[in-house]
Amino acid sequence: MKPLCAKRFLTAVLLALPCAAAAAPAASREALLLDLFWDRLVSLPAGERPVTGVALSGGGARGFAHTGVLEALLYAGFPVDRVSGTSMGSVIGGFYASGMPVEKIWEFGRRTSELRLDRDFGGVRLLNLLLTEKLISPKYITQVIEDNLGGRDFSSLRTPFACVAMDFRTGERIIFDEGPVAVAVRASVNLPGIFAPVEYRHRYLVDGGVVDFIPIDAARGIGAEWVLASVTENSVDEMPSNVLLSLLQVIDIRGSILAESQEKGADFVVKPRAGGIKVADFERCAEAGELGRAAAWAAMDGIRRAYALRSAGPLLEGL
């Protein structure tokens, strides 16, 4: 934090506060003062204000809600300096960090039915799983990741990014923030017990949501000082109808249990109401995105207020 920049910033704001407050009705004074402070705050580069991070949870198809959250932050002028993701959150986060426009991420969500990602869970492939006793290789999900992130390295991303996987042999949480992005994202979204582990650097890697459903620490590890968590929890009360859906439900419940404790580490939490969308309901991705956008817009005043309050302390240093 540069003291001279902070001093100029606060001097300008403090000089303007009395006039803004006096000219407004009592009920709207707080909003006006926040707007004045906010515009000046977000005009500062990261480092002269707290570095922001957005941590995107797992959740399968309903994790597409993160696209709506990121879009709302973008159009509200909220700075996103760092991104982290687990499972589907790593896919959306990786796309965003690569510089992919939000409109194109939406296009991916609307095309999921056409892309037929659900074929990785199809009956014939599951029958092969049972008959050959070999785990499935997710051909279609892998192709989407390679098409969009193949050949990219973490160091080349537009926004610093981290994602989480688990070492299948040790249960260790593995945080990726360097090396090839596609391998890391592919490992992070790799459902254990269904898809074959991703072999990378002598490790066997599976979905990070089993050990880190909301990658808040991963965001802080790449420099985020203030973290917003976008969390999609399971609330489906329908009993699973087969072995696959039962396994997915167990993984989902485990993630929701982790979320209860992990979200305490965030500075703000947005919870899109997408719990009724199942992990493999890929035809409902766009619906999840709309729910994420609505949740973020509804919480936007609170998000801005929380970040402004967090920023006031560091900006006072050196005065």
N, C-alpha and C positions, 0 to 999 in steps of 0.2 A: 504494500500500500504506500503510495507516494504522499507524504504529509502536505506538501504545497498544493497538490491537486485537490486533496480532501478538504483543505482549508478554504480554497476558493469555492469549492462546491457548496460547503455548508454555509459559508458567508452569504452566497447568493440566495440560498434557500431561506435562511433565517431573516434576511432583509425583506423577503417577499411575504413571509408568513403573516405578519400583522395585517397587511392590506387585504390579503386573500381571506383571512378569517373575518375581518370586520365587514367585508362586503357580502358575506353569505349568511343565510339563515342558519340557526344553530344546528339544525338537523343535518345540514349538508357540509358543515365546516370540515369535519374529519375527512370526507371524501375529497373535498377540494384541496386540502393540505396534502393528502396522500398523492393526488394527481400531480401536484406541483413538485413534490419530492421525487415521485416516481420518474417523471420525464427526465429530470436531471440525473437521477441515479443510473438509469439504463443507458444514458449517453456515455457513461464512463466505460473504458475497456475493462475486461476481466483482469483482476490484480489491483485495480484502483477501487473495485467493489468486490464483495465476496464472489468467488467462482461458483457458478451454479451447476448442478448435475441433475439429471433425470434418470431414475432407476426404474426399469420396466420389468415387471414380474413375468412369471410363466403363466400358463393357463390354456395352452393349445389354441384352438380357433378363436376363443373369446379374447385372447391376447391381442388380437387385431384392434381392440379398443384403444391400445396405445397410440395408434395412428391418429385417432380423433383427439386424443390428449395433446400430442405434439402439434397438431394443426392449430388447436385453440391457443396454445402457448405462443406459437409463431405469429398468429394474427393479433394477439393481444400485446405483442411487442416484448414478451418476456424472453430474456436471454437464456439460451441453452448452450452452455459452454462445454459440458461433458455429458456422455450418455453411457449407460450400462444396461445390460439385458441378460435375462435368463430364459432359456427355451424359446418360445415364440417372441418374447421380449428381446432376445438377442437377434432374431431375424429383423424385426421392425427397427430396432436400434442400429443394427448394422447397415440397413438400407439408408436410414436417416444420416448416420455418420459419414457414409460414403458420398454424401451430397445429392442423393436421389431426391428430387422434388417431392413434397408431400402428395401432390396430385398424382404422381406416378405410383407412390405406395398405395394410394387409394385404388388406383387402377388394378394393381396386383390383388387387392382384397376383393374387388368386384369380379375378377376373373378366376377366383379360386375354384368355382364350380367347373369352369371350362378347363382349368389346369388339372382338375381331378386329383388333387392331393390325397383325397380319401382312398385312391386306388392302392396306396401304400398299406392300407388296412383291409384291402378287399378279401373276399371269401376265398378265392383261389390261392392267394398268397398265404393266407392264414392256414389253409389246408396243407400247403407245402411245409409250413412251419411245424405243424403237428406230425406230418408223415416223415419228414426228413430229419426232424429234431435239430434243425438249424435256424438260427435267428434270421429275420428278414433284413435285407438291405433296402433302405427307403429310396428307391430309384427316383420318384417324382419330386420329393422334397429336396433331395440332393441336387437335382437338375435346376430347380428354381434358385437355389443358393449359388450354384456355380455360374449360372447365367448372369446373375446380378452382382456377385462379389468375387467371382473367380479371378485370380491374378492380382487381387488387391492385398496390400500389406497394411498392418495397423498404422505404420508410420506415414502412409500416404493418404489416410482418411482426412476429410475436411474437418470433422469434429472428433476430438479424442474419444476413444470408445474402449470398453472392456466388456467381456462376457464370461459366463461361468459354466463350467462342466464339472463332472465328478469322475474321479478315478475309480473304475468299477472294481478293481482288486482291493484297494485300500479304503475306499470311502472318502478320500481326501477331496476337498474342494480345490478346483483348479481355476484360477483366474487368468484369462487370456487378455493381454494388452500389447502383445508384440507378435510378429510372425504373420503367416497367411491368415487372412480374415475368414475365408470360406471354410477352412478346416475347423477353426474355432467355433463358428456359428453352427456348423454341421454337428459338432460334438455337443454343443449346448442344447440342441433341439432333439437329441437322440434318445428316444424313450427306452429305458431299461426294461429288459425282459421281453421286448418286442423286436427292436432293431439291434443288429449286431454292433458291438462297441466300435468306436472309431479308434483305430490304432495310430498313435502319433507320439513320437519321441519316447518310445518304450512304455507308453501308457495305453490303457484301454479305457476310452472315455464315453460317458453317457450323460444324459440330461442333467443339467445343473440344478434344476428345480427340486431335486430330491434333498439337496443339502443347503441350497441358498435360493429360496423362492423369490426374494426381493433383493437384488444385488446392490444394496446401499453401500456396503464396505468397498465393493469394487469401484463404485463411482468416486468414493473418497480416495481410493488408492491411486486414481489418475488425476487427482488434484481438486475435486469438488469440495467446496467448503460449506455449501448449503444444498441439500438434496431434497427434491420432490420425488416421491414414490408413486408410481401408477400401478395399482394393485387390482387384479381381477381374481376374485375368489370363487370357489365352487359353491353353488347353492341348489344344484340339481337334486331333487328328491325322488326322481324316478329310479327304480331298481334296475341295474344292468341286466341285459338279456342274454349275454354270452360271456365266455372267458375273457376275451379281449376287452370288452367294455368294463368288466369287473376289475381288470388290472389297471386300466386307465383311471377308473374311479378311485382306486387305492392311491395311486400316484397323486391324483388331484387333491384328495383329502389330506395327504401328507403335506402338500404344498400349502394348503389353507391353514393347517396347524402351525407351520413354520411362519406364515405371514403374521399371525397374531402377535408373536414376539418380535419379529424383525421390523415391523413397521414403526415400532417405538424409536428406532434409530434414525428415522427420517425427520426432516424439518417440516414437511407437509405431506399429507397423503391424499391422493385422489382415488376414489373407488367407483369405477364405472359399474352400473347395475347390469352386468352381463353374465351373472352367475347361472342363468338358465340355459346358457349356450354350452353344449358339451365340448369336450376337448377336440373331438374329431368332426364337429359340425362345420366343416370348412365352407359350406355353401352359405353360412350365416356370418362370414367375416365382415362384410360391409355393415350388417346390422350392429355388430359389436363395435365397429368404428364409430357409428353414429352415437351409440351410448357413451363411448369414451369422450367424444366431443361435447356432448351435453353435460356430462359430469364435470369436465374441466371448466366449461364456461360458467356453470353454476357456482363453482368454487373460486373463480378468478379473483374476486375482491379479496377473499381470504388469502389466496396465494400471494398476491401483491403485498398485502399488509404484512404477512409473515416475513417475506423477504426484505421489505423496507425496514422492519424492526431489527432484523438480523444485521442489516447493513449499517444501521446508525452507529453501533458501537465501534466497528473498525474505522469508519469514516471520521470519528471524533479523535482518533489517535493522532498525536502530533500537534493538536491545536493548543 
